[in-house]
């Protein structure tokens, strides 16, 4: 289960990176490298920007929630300070 969550987090992270890289740094929508003119003609500039921005936010929220859930699943079995303070 934990390895499945790790793979899911990695996949969402990769999709999030892709969604961020597709965005134009000036806030103008889809970058022209990825067919910005064709997408503007098909979707309109405002709609393509809104779609990519919503996808980015949903992926970021999903990544945050999955990281919290995975942390709760792993747990430490204690406060974690005992292992650091005791000499071996």
RAGI-V987391 format. One record per helix or strand of 3 or more residues. SS is the DSSP state (helix for helix, strand for strand). FROM is the first residue (numbers start at 1). TO is the last residue. If there is no record, write none. Layout:
ss=SS from=FROM to=TO
ss=SS from=FROM to=TO
This chain:
ss=helix from=2 to=22
ss=helix from=32 to=34
ss=helix from=36 to=43
ss=helix from=45 to=74
ss=helix from=81 to=85
